[in-house]
Amino acid sequence: MLFVVLLQQNVLSALELRMQDKWLQHTRPIDTRISILAIDEESLLEIGQWPWDRRVYAQLIEYLSEGNPAVIGLDITFPLPSDDSDENEAFVNAVREAGNVVLARYGVFDEYAQRGMIEALELYEPFPELKEAAAALGHLNTIPDSDSVVRKSLLRFAYNGEQIDSFSWVIANKYMEHTGQRIEQADVPLDPFERFHIAYAGKPQQFEVIPFSMVLQGDVPADYFEDRIVLAGPYTVGMNDDYLTPLDSKQSMFGVEIHANIIQSILEQHYKKELDWKWDGAILIAVALIAYWLCRLRSVIGSFAALAALATAILFASRWIYDSGTIVSSVYLIAMLFTFFIASVAYNYVVELAERKRVTQIFGRYVAPEVVDQILKNGEEGLKLGGSRKELTVLFVDIRGFTTLSERVEPEEIVGILNEYLDLTANCIFKFGGTLDKFIGDATMAIFNAPLPLEDHAMQAVRSAWAMKEGSAELEKKLMERFGEGVKFGIGIHTGPAVVGNIGSKTRMDFTVIGDTVNTTARLESSAKPGQIIVSSAVYELVKERVDAAFLGEIQVKGKEQKIAIYELEGIK
């Protein structure tokens, strides 16, 4: 509804016009029935300083008349007679005898116009004798939009109760009469100010342009213009008759070329009707309902892709509709979709933030940040609460020599040392996707492949253990420098089945794993010497192609009848 109001108030009209210029407007074949005689730099050099002797125009009209053109249009005003009566007489006689010359007039309007046919305050016309000799008169008034681009043609305005038709319309009408046909103004779709959309056929300099002086000198045969529309007018920037157009916002188009485009549109009945804002509003509401449904997709990428596809469809549909003769306000639709997407992202962000906070409060104390992120990404299905049996890898790491060191160091310092070592173990676990199960004094327990699946979990646990070993070297060096004694890690890793889930009571629970795999891993860790990483044969079989390990033989583990083959990890390939 917000965008319907914006549409009704034309708030985005500037953007809408730019969109129409860049996307909807496009060239089409130029009408060869129209020729432009350019009053250009070359002609000014050949004929002389402007304004020219009226006999120059008389000579041109007489020469053109030999070729029987359909209409001659002079895009020049002659409000006053020349001081030379011979000039006036020659010009008037040539116009009268040709019988097909359309001359220009110009209206002056109030700064603010009311809807409907605009009323001119003044009207400048050819001097009386010339006016009487002309076959017809048409106004030259051009009304650019606020950005100085000419997109519409003023079909008519009123002056003292008389309807004043445009120069282009009068010429097109004369041509149709010449061919025995008729055109009706009632067929032209007009806006509230009696203007119609110009469907430009060509960009600047695409119509046939012949220098005025070449025709005057006879370089172009008169019969070349037979049954054609001949337009003569300024074609140099020094004469201040050039404007920007939708097809080219950088290179200006001369007024006579704009008339040529308008005339071609009228002859071809190539009109564009602007859809009433109420119908545009109905389309907005329909697209809004579709956009709302698309934005219900929780995936940001999914919503963006769906809305982008809809926006693309709207663009191509608007062009197809434009080519069919109707202009739809597509900018409001695109802007609305963009706003929908931003609102959707903001809404989903707030919902996800609330969900993240809830899940983080539950799991943040014992699950790695990466695991929390994955839980939030996968939603409720990503984590099954309660106990479940699955294959996983367990890692135990203990600080060797810590008890001895604690006897020589103040309690405050020993806590700092312990925190430093535990921080190292935690970071190494998180780095490789493990879950920090718990701290047990100066020991750490971690699991891999729970609560969420972890590809190649045995190798990830091995990498985590090796990172602990490498990281502890720097910490040990610092302790040796400070206290003359260091500590090392003893690490055990085993892979096997276990039960993982929330274990405990209603008021106090712990996310952990239980089973023989956990017990076996703890025994391996207790068997490890300072600085040693021991892996079970189950782990070794999964990673042996990617590590260097030495077989240490078999050991008897408490609680198991059979011995377990163990290996010492010596490096990662």
C-alpha positions, 0 to 999 in steps of 0.5 A: 500500500505504501508503494501504491501511494508513492505511485499515485503521487509520482514520487519515483517518476524520475527513476521511472522515466530513466528506466523507460529510457534505458530499457523500453525505448529502442530504435526501429527502421527510419522512415525514408519518406522523411528528409531533413534539410539542415541549416548546418555549419556548412550551409552557414558558411556557403550562404552567409550570416544568419538570419538569411535573406527571405529570398533564400527560402523562396529559392529553396521552395521553388526548387523543391516544388519542381520535384513535387514533394508531398509537404514542405515544413519550415522549422523556423519562425517568421513573426515579422516581415523583412525591411526589404519588401522585395524579400517578403514578396518573393517569399510569400509568392513562393509559399503561396504557389507551392501550396504545400508549405507548413509554417511554424508558430509559437505559444507562450504559456503560464508557468503553471498549467492546469490539467486539460488543454493548455491555454496560451497567453500569447501566440507568435505567428508568421507575419500576416501575408505569409500566414495567409500564403501558407498551406497550414500552420503548426506550433513548435512548442517543446516541453522537456521533462524536469531532467531536460529530456524530451519524451512527449509531444504537445499535440495541441493547445488553445489560444483565444478559443482556437485549437492550435495543433502541433507542427508535426501533427499538421505535417503528418496530416498534410502528408496523409491527405496527399496520399488520400488517407486520414488520421484522427486525433481521437486515436492518439492516447494523450496525458492530462495535458494533451501530450503523447509519448514520443516513440523515437525511431532513431537516435541523433543523426540517424534520419537522412540529413542533407545540407541546406546549401547542397539543395540550394545549389542544385547538387541534389535533384529536385525529383529526389524529394518527390512525394516526400516530407521535406523538413528544413530547420536548424542543425547546429548547436549555435542556434539553440534548438537541440534537446536531450532524448531518451535514446541518447542522454548525452548527445543532444538531438536537433528540434527538426530531428525530433519533429521527424521522429514524431511525424514517423510515429504519427504516420505509423500510428505507433503510439504508446498508452500510459496505463492508468495509475489505478491499474498500475496499483492493482499490478503492484498489489498482485506482485506484492502478494507473490513477493510476500509468498516468496519472502516466506522462504527462510533462506536469504539466497533462496529469497533473493534468487526468487525475487531476482527472477521475478524482477527479471520477469517483470522487466521483460514483461514490461518491455513486451507490453511496451512494444504492444503499445502500453507503458507499465510503471515497472520501477515501482515494482522493482523498488517494491521487490527490493524493499521486500527483500531488505525487509525479509532479510531484516525479519529473518535476521531478527528471528534467527538472532532470537533462535541463535540466542536460545540455542547458544544459551543451551549449548554454548557452554559445552559445544564448539562455536562452529558446532553451534553455528551448524546447529543454528544453520540446520535448525531443530533437525540438526540436533537430536536431544536425548541419547543416541548411539553413533560412531565417533572419535574421543580424545583425552589430553592431560598435562604431565608434570603439572602436579609437581609444578603446582607445588613450586608455584603460587596458586594464583600463578598456577591457575593462570598457567592451567588456563593457558594450557586449557585454552590451547587445547580448547582452541585446537579442538574447535579448530578441527570441528570437535566438541569440547566435552568437559575439563577434568582438573588439568585434563580435557575430553573432546569428541569428534562426530557428535553432536553433528556429523563430522566427515573424517572425524578420526583424522580431524581428532589426530590433527587436533592432537598434533596441533596441541603438541606443536602449540605446547612447545612454546608454552613449555619454553616459557615455563622453563624460562620462568620456573626452570621446569616445564610440562608436556601433554599426554594424549590418547585417541580412540574411535568406536561406538558410544552413546551421546546425548544429554545425560543428567537430571531435569535440573542439571544435565550434561551433554556428553558421551558414555560407553566403552570407547570413552573408557578405552580412550582414557586408558590410552591417555593414562598410558601416554608418556609426557609429549606422547600421542597414542592412538588405537589400532581403530584410529590408525587403520583410518588414518595410516596413509596420512600419518607417520606412526610407530607401532608400540605393541599391545597393552592390556586395558583395564576392563577389557580381556583382549589387549589393544594394539597402540601406535605413537603418532610421530607426524602428519604427512 
